[in-house]
Amino acid sequence: MRLSFKIPILLGAVASLSACQYDVLAPSGWVAAEQRDLLVISTLLMLIVIIPVIFMAIWFPLRYRADRPDLSDYAPTWAHSTRLEYVLWGVPIIIVAILGVYTYIYTHRLDPYRPLDAAEIGTEIGEPIEVDVVSLDWKWLFIYPEQGVASVNELAVPAGRPINLRLTSSTVMTTFSVPALGGMIYTMAGMETKLHLIADEEGTYFGQAAHYSGPGFSEMHFDTLAMSDADFDQWVEKARASNDELSREAYLELEVPTMANEVQYYSGVDDGLFDRIRGLCVDEGKICMDQMMMQDEMGGGGLEGIADKHKYQYDDQRAIDGFGNPIGVPATPSAPAHGGHADGETLSMNSHEGAAHDGH
């Protein structure tokens, strides 16, 4: 009866796992392959300890159980074995040392900010392609500064050419991940991160947000299309044929929280748009993060700057509830007619608070 009850559960577990994709163990890019190798090496090294421990955890209770027929090996006064101490301390130390060496080598080799080196990869690679990435609620924006086009929820790259990614976020922190190509990097508002990848072969690879970022997180994924140079040129021409252009106004419309967005193309992109997105100053009249920090360093705007508080605020205009709906914009108080030292301190604190909130 018990066995018949367990069989459906086991079959259900196998069926659910059959749909899983183990891209980490079946990489399609040099970075992912290196990460796979480190994972395998680390696992094998740790198994040197884990397997004997599991074996001894089973064998010792059976071998030295109280009701065993032969008790002649009972040694209640036993206290020390030099050989055993060498094994118990020496083997883990050696394993940790080897693991440390491999981790050091791979950590520097796979530094996400480090451009890919053809000599290290061991094969001939083409010219790098630059892509600017913006994580929005809840979609991905990819800007191609060299081609002057952009796309939503579709990343197209030439296979065999390094991909130099600059990343930022419009609101909350999340994580950019294409498991088959390797690498994972955070995107954060007001900051820029970098990631370097390469697709060894043509194909379509799943990309996702790997860090919870709100109610639309589960649908915040995209396809990475690795293609030949000729096919990539055709993809660029298809994007240039779009009737939409990514101006600052169009970006602000795109920035509004939405879920399950379809793929969209933009035939043109405003100059410096990514830098404005990173600086949280796409809106007309907003103070960019670098300017805000410089003004804070100079002591703030004083009492006269209180009326310009809205130029430094960012999060309030983008506040949402648990379902992704905008909450609304609080009224901005007007500058007081008089004040003292405390008001000046408040303005300085507001400026710092804006910088902290904008960076999440």
Secondary structure, DSSP 8 states (H G I E B T S, - for coil): -HHHHHHHHHHHHHHHHTT---TTTS-SSHHHHHHHHHHHHHHHHHHHHHHHHHHHHHHHHHHT-TT-S--TT--TT----HHHHHHHHHHHHHHHHHHHHHHHHHHHHT-TTS---HHHHTS-----EEEEEEEETTEEEEEETTTTEEEESEEEEETTS-EEEEEEESSS-EEEE-TTT--EEEE-BT--EEEEE--SS-EEEEEEE-S--STTGGG-EEEEEEE-HHHHHHHHHHHHT-S--B-HHHHHHHTS--SS---EEES-B-TTHHHHHHTT--STT---HHHHHHHHHTT--TGGGGGGGGGT--SGGG-B-TTS-B----------S---HHHHHHHHHHHHHHHHHHH-
